[in-house]
Amino acid sequence: MAVPFPDDFLWGAATSAYQIEGAPLADGAGPSIWHRFAHTPGRVAGNETGDLACDHYHRALDDVALMAELGLDVYRFSLAWGRVLPEGRGAVNRRGLDFYARLVDALLEHDIQPMATLYHWDLPVALHERGGWLNPDSPHWFADYAETLFRALGDRVPFWITINEPWVVTVPGYLDGQLAPGHRDLFEPPRVAHHLLLAHAEAVAVYRTLGRQQIGLAVNLEPQHPASPSPADLEASRRRDAFINRWFLDALMFGRYPEELADIFGPAWPEFPAKSLEQIRCRGDFVGVNYYSRGLVRAAPDVAPLGAVRLTPSDAELTTMGWEVYPKGLTETLLWLRDRYANPPLYITENGAAFDDPPPRNGRVEDPRRVAYLRAHIRAAAKALEQGVDLRGYCVWSLFDNFEWAEGYSKCFGLYQVDPSDQTRRPKASARFYREVMASRGAAA
Ligand SMILES: OC[C@@H]1[C@@H](O)[C@H](O)[C@@H](O)c2[nH]c(CCc3ccccc3)c[n+]21
């Protein structure tokens, strides 16, 4: 492919703490809401948990050597709040902090840039019992946690992400209850979302006094297309676009929520004080984009609160998550960000696909569909770069097959297969493909 990727473009891979580390309570760590959720019967497929996951907590240094062999420029991982602050606030657990210091130092020794996510859904239970993200003090708890990490690792970590996907924390977490903490309520999501945005802004403000590198928010974005040109479907896709794509970014970039949100939540949408919206207004240094697919939307007046449903197109290629393979949506999303928010610096912080991979045959795992997915999406990103999008990096989700939340270990996104019997990491064809892409600075895509 003609190479539009600049030499300093950062090629990487992403993971998160609860999904790969295992040992959730080791060395003084406090339990998270995901530890509790996974251990609640019926919440996770097969009642699987992150108790072992990829055992990364005990294998981190070998895994960093594997990342170096793969040829990563950057590695995106998350910090488990409860390892560092077992009660979520107050006393620091040195052994937990030391694990992350060792990981960061190993990455730097291998010339891999650390990109640390402060919050990837694993709130300490101790804070959840004080109301969690519903508590107006939650932004301050988060900012204090962030400050602890900025002081401990700020000089060595060049990229910080405050929160991974506040929309997913809010909607599957508090509206439909699919993910921890599993609440199903119409009145809680608007307040949770507001506190998450305040938490992000407060952490960024602290960072401005302590750090001189890059900090941003990672958001899941999904272009919404009407299933038909009917006004009802057009209106439904516009509502779902506000709900998924503009809710958090408009608040950050413009200091105001999209007006569709008040329609969607009706009486459950509070009057937010103007002052707090002004506090939320905070561009950060970059936007992290998590892209997987698009939404095909049909009006469904009886489906509350959106009055819209997401269709699975019958003639499309689907991943095992049921998500349509739609690389054009990545170009569309990146151009939309350029145009709506005045061309902010962007990193694709997640892009990948779950397919049912075959068992290894003489140490190799063939995953041609994942190779095709990654190639198509890297090319889609290149198309946006060629149109002036300030795209600076791309991280594959995920480095390893890992704990896929409510789906357990049944959904595999990894460049490496992890043998559950002995934790052996085996590269898939997609790892070999991605190594070539990185070695050729994008040309091999
Ligand atoms: O589902 C694959 C990955 C997760 O493993 C990551 O932890 C998470 O950051 C992430 N976000 C998305 C897109 C948004 C989404 C999340 C959960 C459920 C439905 C959509 C996909 N993924």
Ligand as a Chemical Component Dictionary entry (heavy atoms), coordinates in Angstrom:
data_LIG
# 
_chem_comp.id                   LIG 
_chem_comp.type                 NON-POLYMER 
_chem_comp.pdbx_formal_charge   1 
_chem_comp.three_letter_code    LIG 
# 
loop_
_chem_comp_atom.comp_id 
_chem_comp_atom.atom_id 
_chem_comp_atom.alt_atom_id 
_chem_comp_atom.type_symbol 
_chem_comp_atom.charge 
_chem_comp_atom.model_Cartn_x 
_chem_comp_atom.model_Cartn_y 
_chem_comp_atom.model_Cartn_z 
_chem_comp_atom.pdbx_ordinal 
LIG O1  O1  O 0 -15.403 -5.995 23.092 1  
LIG C1  C1  C 0 -14.069 -5.824 22.768 2  
LIG C2  C2  C 0 -13.477 -4.652 23.553 3  
LIG C3  C3  C 0 -13.363 -4.909 25.060 4  
LIG O2  O2  O 0 -12.649 -6.117 25.310 5  
LIG C4  C4  C 0 -12.632 -3.702 25.684 6  
LIG O3  O3  O 0 -12.335 -3.896 27.055 7  
LIG C5  C5  C 0 -13.496 -2.451 25.554 8  
LIG O4  O4  O 0 -12.722 -1.267 25.694 9  
LIG C6  C6  C 0 -14.277 -2.442 24.256 10 
LIG N1  N1  N 0 -15.103 -1.491 23.818 11 
LIG C7  C7  C 0 -15.688 -1.924 22.679 12 
LIG C8  C8  C 0 -16.708 -1.173 21.897 13 
LIG C9  C9  C 0 -17.828 -0.684 22.812 14 
LIG C10 C10 C 0 -18.571 -1.808 23.433 15 
LIG C11 C11 C 0 -18.114 -2.345 24.628 16 
LIG C12 C12 C 0 -18.833 -3.365 25.258 17 
LIG C13 C13 C 0 -20.007 -3.829 24.670 18 
LIG C14 C14 C 0 -20.445 -3.295 23.469 19 
LIG C15 C15 C 0 -19.727 -2.286 22.846 20 
LIG C16 C16 C 0 -15.187 -3.157 22.396 21 
LIG N2  N2  N 1 -14.303 -3.443 23.373 22 
# 
loop_
_chem_comp_bond.comp_id 
_chem_comp_bond.atom_id_1 
_chem_comp_bond.atom_id_2 
_chem_comp_bond.value_order 
_chem_comp_bond.pdbx_ordinal 
LIG O1  C1  SING 1  
LIG C1  C2  SING 2  
LIG C2  C3  SING 3  
LIG C2  N2  SING 4  
LIG C3  O2  SING 5  
LIG C3  C4  SING 6  
LIG C4  O3  SING 7  
LIG C4  C5  SING 8  
LIG C5  O4  SING 9  
LIG C5  C6  SING 10 
LIG C6  N1  SING 11 
LIG C6  N2  DOUB 12 
LIG N1  C7  SING 13 
LIG C7  C8  SING 14 
LIG C7  C16 DOUB 15 
LIG C8  C9  SING 16 
LIG C9  C10 SING 17 
LIG C10 C11 SING 18 
LIG C10 C15 DOUB 19 
LIG C11 C12 DOUB 20 
LIG C12 C13 SING 21 
LIG C13 C14 DOUB 22 
LIG C14 C15 SING 23 
LIG C16 N2  SING 24 
# 
